[in-house]
Structures are given as structure tokens and as C-alpha cells.
């Protein structure tokens, strides 16, 4: 069990961030042992051959740093960011600036044999870090870039949901609801962790919480007391790889087939453009239906950057469940 001991300053500095590098490292971890990540299997089937063909399998630097199972992964792969949604390029600049002594110290914690690429990084971080950044860029382009808009929309909706929970229920409500392995009591955050344990007093810099798609089903932590991070699986990630089922006939008979299908599609937050592309409706038609559904209290909308994301309400979930009963 890992426990993080908060001061009042740490509680006040809890914040969220999305992270391309967390998704890259965690998704590569999934590829190392896909049988342990059944929810992600449709994605694995789409990208695994491409990753191997790009030379990012055995012998690559990524394969040396990101192991299967519950082993340690160097923290410099997932550096903290100061912004809510940094780009991959922004995060890679932080990675490239990792002090060389930190690279070597964290590689010393890795508990499996180094391949030639990892040894070269250890011997010469000045040359090895650019190679790592290049591998991550290629990996992102072939494995994640096409999926990132939908992933990002889901993660932004997750941040919106958690931020509202923080306002309504405070830090206890937020932290106790993140994951079954995470608990908050008496200014202490406990994480049921297979990799590390002990007590870590924080130093007033707060906690960076990273909702992620590919860390499922566990949580992952980075625990330097000056910049701790907690990555946890966002809600609704299974819907990213699923094709929506047809709308229930009973519900379609009541509210119309198009509106019922839009509710089915909104298992994950989507924009009007996304919904038009997924359903084949015109953007104008989708917009009209969404207005009616919003007026009926069946969806809500919120802005995420330049996009407006639509989300089902609990009332819509009840209607859909009744329609298939």
C-alpha cells in the first residue's frame, strides 16, 4: 500500500491533465501483453502488425523501457505537464530535458536485462533521449494519432465530470470515486499498489491526476514528492473500440429512430460532427435532433476547447435500459 500524506496546500493544488505520453507508454504496455487487456483487444488487432513492421518491437528502445506485467517503468517516460492538454511535441520537449543523472538513476531501477538500445541510453543520454523521442513519435503516428480525437473527447468529458464532482463533494468525493484501488481519509490518499509501498509526505505542490484510456484496469503512480502523479482509467473507455448497437425498437417507436440512435451513439461524449460521421445524418439534422433531446433533459453539452461535446444524462440511460428490457 502506498500512502500520500497531503498538506492543506496539496489539497488546494490538486489538478488534472491529459497526457499523450501516458497514453503512448501505457498503450505500448498493453501491446506487450494484450491477453491481460481484453477491453483494448480491438485496438491491439488494428495496430500490432504496424508497430512490429515499424521496427518498434523486440530490440527497440521502447521494448526495453516498457515491460509487460506489473514491473517498474521509468518515470521519465511520463513527465508532468503544466497545462491541461499538452501536445505530444510539448511533452517530448519535457522528456528531452530530463537530467541525465535522472535517466541513469531510473534505468538502474529497471529489473530486467537491458538490450543494446537501453544500454546506449544509459551510457549516453544526450544521444539516447532524442532516439527515444523519435521512437515515441513514430509509435504515436502509427498507433494512436488516428484515435486521439475520440480519446481526447472522452478524456476531456472525464475531466469535466470530475471537476464538477470536486465542486459538489470536495476532495474526498473526487478522490474516493477515482478507482477502487484509491481511497482518501484523514488527509491521506491510499493507493493499493503492487509496485511500491510506504508513506510519502507531499511538499505542497499537490497531485497531478491523469485520466487515461490505456492504464485500465489498474492505476499507475509517479511518486517524487515534488511532482506526484496518479493515472487512472477514465469512464467509458470500452466504448472507444465498439460499434454502436442499433437503437432499441421500442424506444425508436416513441422518440424516433434517429434520436434513439443518437442516444445509443452517445455512450461516449461526441461532437455534432462526430455524430454526423458515425450515423450518416447531416450535421444540420443531428443538430436539430440534439436540440430536442437537450430540451427533453436526455443530453447535456459542454465545451472542451473548440468543440462542444454531447453527453447522455441518467434519464437517457434509464430510457435505453428500458428499451432493451
C-alpha positions as CSV (number, residue, x, y, z in Angstrom):
1,X,0.0,0.0,0.0
2,X,1.3,3.4,-1.0
3,X,0.1,6.4,1.1
4,X,0.5,10.0,0.1
5,X,0.2,12.4,3.0
6,X,-1.4,15.8,2.0
7,X,-1.0,19.2,3.5
8,X,-3.7,21.8,3.0
9,X,-1.6,23.3,0.2
10,X,-1.5,20.0,-1.6
11,X,-5.3,19.6,-1.4
12,X,-5.6,23.1,-2.9
13,X,-3.3,22.2,-5.7
14,X,-5.0,19.0,-7.0
15,X,-5.2,19.4,-10.8
16,X,-5.9,17.4,-13.9
17,X,-4.0,16.9,-17.2
18,X,-4.4,14.8,-20.3
19,X,-1.2,13.2,-21.5
20,X,-0.1,11.9,-24.9
21,X,3.0,10.3,-23.3
22,X,0.9,8.5,-20.6
23,X,-1.2,7.1,-23.4
24,X,1.8,6.2,-25.5
25,X,3.6,4.4,-22.7
26,X,0.5,2.7,-21.4
27,X,-0.7,1.5,-24.8
28,X,2.7,0.1,-25.6
29,X,2.5,-1.8,-22.3
30,X,-0.8,-3.2,-23.5
31,X,0.8,-4.4,-26.7
32,X,3.4,-6.3,-24.6
33,X,0.7,-8.5,-23.0
34,X,-2.6,-8.0,-24.8
35,X,-4.2,-11.0,-23.2
36,X,-4.4,-9.0,-20.0
37,X,-6.2,-6.1,-21.6
38,X,-9.3,-7.6,-23.2
39,X,-11.1,-4.2,-23.5
40,X,-8.3,-2.9,-25.7
41,X,-8.1,-6.0,-27.9
42,X,-9.9,-4.4,-30.9
43,X,-7.3,-1.6,-30.9
44,X,-4.5,-4.2,-30.5
45,X,-5.7,-6.1,-33.5
46,X,-5.6,-2.9,-35.6
47,X,-2.1,-1.7,-34.7
48,X,0.1,-4.6,-33.6
49,X,1.3,-5.6,-37.0
50,X,2.0,-1.9,-37.9
51,X,4.1,-1.5,-34.7
52,X,6.2,-4.5,-35.5
53,X,6.6,-3.5,-39.1
54,X,8.0,-0.1,-38.0
55,X,10.8,-1.8,-36.0
56,X,9.3,-0.9,-32.7
57,X,9.1,-4.5,-31.3
58,X,11.8,-6.5,-29.8
59,X,15.2,-4.7,-29.8
60,X,13.6,-1.2,-29.8
61,X,14.2,1.3,-27.0
62,X,10.5,1.2,-26.2
63,X,10.6,-2.5,-25.7
64,X,13.5,-2.1,-23.3
65,X,11.8,0.5,-21.2
66,X,8.1,-0.6,-21.1
67,X,7.7,-4.2,-19.9
68,X,4.7,-6.5,-19.7
69,X,3.1,-7.1,-16.4
70,X,3.4,-5.1,-13.2
71,X,7.1,-4.1,-13.4
72,X,8.6,-0.7,-13.0
73,X,8.5,1.7,-16.0
74,X,10.9,4.6,-15.8
75,X,9.2,7.8,-14.6
76,X,10.9,10.0,-17.2
77,X,8.6,8.4,-19.8
78,X,5.7,10.3,-18.3
79,X,6.9,13.7,-17.2
80,X,4.3,16.1,-15.6
81,X,3.0,19.0,-17.6
82,X,1.9,22.5,-16.5
83,X,-1.0,22.6,-19.0
84,X,-4.3,20.7,-19.1
85,X,-3.9,19.2,-22.6
86,X,-0.3,19.5,-23.8
87,X,0.5,18.3,-27.3
88,X,2.8,15.3,-27.9
89,X,5.5,17.8,-29.1
90,X,5.2,19.7,-25.8
91,X,5.6,16.6,-23.7
92,X,8.5,15.4,-25.8
93,X,10.3,18.6,-25.1
94,X,10.0,18.0,-21.4
95,X,11.2,14.4,-21.8
96,X,14.2,15.6,-23.8
97,X,15.2,17.9,-21.0
98,X,15.3,15.1,-18.4
99,X,18.6,15.4,-16.4
100,X,21.0,12.7,-17.4
101,X,21.5,11.6,-13.8
102,X,17.8,11.1,-13.5
103,X,17.8,8.9,-16.7
104,X,20.6,6.7,-15.3
105,X,19.1,6.5,-11.8
106,X,15.7,5.4,-13.1
107,X,17.2,2.9,-15.5
108,X,19.0,1.4,-12.5
109,X,15.6,0.6,-11.0
110,X,14.5,-1.4,-14.1
111,X,14.6,-5.1,-13.1
112,X,15.1,-6.8,-16.4
113,X,18.2,-7.1,-18.7
114,X,19.0,-4.0,-20.8
115,X,19.1,-4.5,-24.5
116,X,21.6,-2.6,-26.6
117,X,19.3,0.4,-27.1
118,X,18.7,0.8,-23.4
119,X,22.4,0.4,-22.6
120,X,23.2,3.1,-25.2
121,X,20.7,5.4,-23.5
122,X,22.3,4.7,-20.1
123,X,25.8,5.4,-21.5
124,X,24.9,8.5,-23.4
125,X,21.6,10.1,-22.5
126,X,22.3,13.1,-24.7
127,X,22.1,10.9,-27.8
128,X,19.6,8.3,-26.3
129,X,16.9,10.7,-25.4
130,X,16.4,12.0,-29.0
131,X,16.3,8.4,-30.2
132,X,13.6,7.7,-27.6
133,X,11.6,10.8,-28.6
134,X,11.9,9.7,-32.3
135,X,10.6,6.2,-31.5
136,X,7.7,7.7,-29.5
137,X,6.8,10.0,-32.4
138,X,6.7,7.1,-34.9
139,X,4.7,5.0,-32.5
140,X,2.2,7.7,-31.9
141,X,1.7,8.3,-35.6
142,X,1.0,4.7,-36.4
143,X,-0.8,3.5,-33.3
144,X,-2.6,6.4,-31.7
145,X,-2.9,9.5,-33.9
146,X,-6.0,8.4,-35.7
147,X,-7.7,7.5,-32.5
148,X,-6.6,10.6,-30.4
149,X,-9.5,12.9,-31.3
150,X,-12.1,10.4,-29.9
151,X,-9.8,9.6,-27.0
152,X,-9.3,13.2,-26.2
153,X,-13.0,14.0,-26.3
154,X,-13.7,11.2,-23.9
155,X,-10.9,12.3,-21.5
156,X,-12.0,16.0,-21.6
157,X,-15.5,14.9,-20.7
158,X,-14.0,12.9,-17.8
159,X,-12.2,15.9,-16.5
160,X,-15.4,17.9,-16.8
161,X,-17.2,15.3,-14.8
162,X,-14.5,15.1,-12.1
163,X,-14.3,18.8,-11.8
164,X,-18.0,19.0,-11.2
165,X,-17.6,16.3,-8.6
166,X,-14.9,18.3,-6.8
167,X,-17.2,21.3,-6.7
168,X,-20.1,19.3,-5.3
169,X,-18.4,16.9,-3.0
170,X,-14.9,18.3,-2.3
171,X,-11.6,16.4,-2.4
172,X,-13.0,13.4,-0.6
173,X,-15.7,12.8,-3.1
174,X,-13.4,13.3,-6.0
175,X,-10.6,11.1,-4.8
176,X,-12.7,8.3,-3.4
177,X,-14.5,8.0,-6.7
178,X,-11.5,7.6,-9.0
179,X,-10.9,3.9,-8.7
180,X,-11.5,1.0,-6.3
181,X,-7.7,0.9,-5.5
182,X,-7.7,4.6,-4.4
183,X,-9.1,5.8,-1.0
184,X,-9.0,9.2,0.8
185,X,-9.2,9.6,4.6
186,X,-7.8,12.0,7.1
187,X,-5.7,14.0,4.5
188,X,-4.1,10.8,3.3
189,X,-4.5,9.2,-0.1
190,X,-4.0,5.4,-0.1
191,X,-3.3,3.5,-3.3
192,X,-3.3,-0.3,-3.4
193,X,-0.2,-0.7,-5.4
194,X,1.7,-3.8,-6.5
195,X,5.0,-2.0,-7.3
196,X,5.6,0.2,-4.3
197,X,4.5,0.9,-0.8
198,X,5.3,3.1,2.2
199,X,4.4,6.6,3.2
200,X,5.2,9.7,1.1
201,X,4.7,13.2,2.7
202,X,3.9,15.7,0.0
203,X,5.5,19.1,-0.1
204,X,2.8,21.5,-1.1
205,X,2.9,21.0,-4.9
206,X,-0.3,19.0,-4.9
207,X,-1.2,16.0,-7.0
208,X,-1.5,15.7,-10.8
209,X,-4.4,13.4,-11.8
210,X,-4.2,12.0,-15.3
211,X,-7.3,10.3,-16.7
212,X,-6.2,7.8,-19.3
213,X,-7.5,5.2,-21.7
214,X,-4.8,2.6,-21.7
215,X,-3.9,2.3,-18.0
216,X,-7.1,0.1,-17.5
217,X,-7.7,-1.9,-15.3
218,X,-5.2,-0.6,-12.8
219,X,-3.9,2.8,-11.6
220,X,-0.3,3.9,-12.0
221,X,1.7,6.4,-10.0
222,X,4.7,8.5,-10.2
223,X,5.8,9.4,-6.7
224,X,8.6,12.0,-6.4
225,X,7.1,14.2,-3.6
226,X,7.7,17.4,-5.6
227,X,5.6,16.3,-8.5
228,X,3.5,13.2,-7.8
229,X,1.1,11.9,-10.5
230,X,-1.8,9.4,-10.4
231,X,-3.0,8.0,-13.7
232,X,-6.4,6.1,-13.6
233,X,-8.7,4.7,-16.2
234,X,-11.4,7.1,-17.4
235,X,-15.0,6.0,-17.5
236,X,-16.4,4.6,-20.8
237,X,-13.2,3.5,-22.4
238,X,-14.6,0.3,-23.8
239,X,-16.9,2.3,-26.0
240,X,-14.0,3.7,-27.9
241,X,-13.5,0.5,-29.8
242,X,-17.1,-0.7,-30.1
243,X,-19.5,-0.2,-32.9
244,X,-22.8,1.2,-31.5
245,X,-25.7,-1.2,-31.4
246,X,-28.9,-0.4,-33.3
247,X,-31.3,1.7,-31.3
248,X,-33.9,-0.3,-29.3
249,X,-37.1,-0.6,-31.4
250,X,-39.4,0.2,-28.5
251,X,-37.5,3.5,-27.8
252,X,-37.3,4.4,-31.5
253,X,-41.1,4.0,-31.7
254,X,-41.5,6.6,-29.0
255,X,-38.9,9.3,-29.8
256,X,-38.0,8.4,-33.4
257,X,-35.3,6.2,-34.8
258,X,-32.8,9.0,-35.5
259,X,-33.0,10.4,-31.9
260,X,-32.8,7.0,-30.4
261,X,-29.7,6.1,-32.4
262,X,-28.1,9.4,-31.3
263,X,-28.6,8.4,-27.7
264,X,-27.1,5.0,-28.4
265,X,-24.0,6.6,-30.0
266,X,-23.6,8.9,-27.0
267,X,-22.3,6.1,-24.8
268,X,-19.1,8.3,-25.1
269,X,-19.1,12.1,-25.4
270,X,-19.2,13.2,-29.0
271,X,-19.4,16.4,-31.0
272,X,-22.1,17.1,-33.6
273,X,-19.6,16.4,-36.4
274,X,-18.6,13.1,-34.8
275,X,-22.3,12.1,-34.6
276,X,-22.9,13.0,-38.2
277,X,-20.0,10.9,-39.4
278,X,-21.0,7.9,-37.3
279,X,-24.7,8.0,-38.2
280,X,-24.6,9.2,-41.8
281,X,-27.0,12.1,-40.9
282,X,-26.3,15.6,-42.0
283,X,-24.7,17.9,-39.4
284,X,-27.8,20.1,-39.5
285,X,-30.1,17.2,-38.9
286,X,-28.0,16.0,-36.0
287,X,-28.0,19.5,-34.5
288,X,-31.8,19.7,-34.7
289,X,-32.3,16.3,-33.0
290,X,-29.7,17.2,-30.3
291,X,-31.7,20.4,-29.5
292,X,-34.8,18.4,-29.0
293,X,-33.0,15.8,-26.8
294,X,-31.4,18.5,-24.8
295,X,-34.8,20.2,-24.2
296,X,-36.2,16.9,-23.0
297,X,-33.3,16.5,-20.5
298,X,-31.8,13.5,-22.2
299,X,-28.5,15.0,-23.1
300,X,-26.2,17.8,-21.8
301,X,-23.5,19.6,-23.6
302,X,-20.3,21.3,-22.5
303,X,-17.4,23.0,-24.3
304,X,-14.0,21.3,-24.5
305,X,-11.5,23.6,-26.2
306,X,-13.0,24.4,-29.6
307,X,-15.5,21.5,-29.6
308,X,-18.9,21.1,-27.9
309,X,-19.3,17.6,-26.6
310,X,-22.7,16.0,-26.1
311,X,-23.3,13.5,-23.2
312,X,-26.2,11.4,-22.2
313,X,-28.0,12.1,-18.9
314,X,-29.0,9.4,-16.4
315,X,-32.6,9.8,-17.7
316,X,-31.4,8.8,-21.1
317,X,-29.5,5.8,-19.7
318,X,-32.8,4.7,-18.0
319,X,-34.7,5.0,-21.2
320,X,-32.2,3.0,-23.1
321,X,-32.1,0.3,-20.5
322,X,-35.9,0.1,-20.5
323,X,-35.9,-0.1,-24.3
324,X,-33.8,-3.3,-24.4
325,X,-35.5,-4.9,-21.4
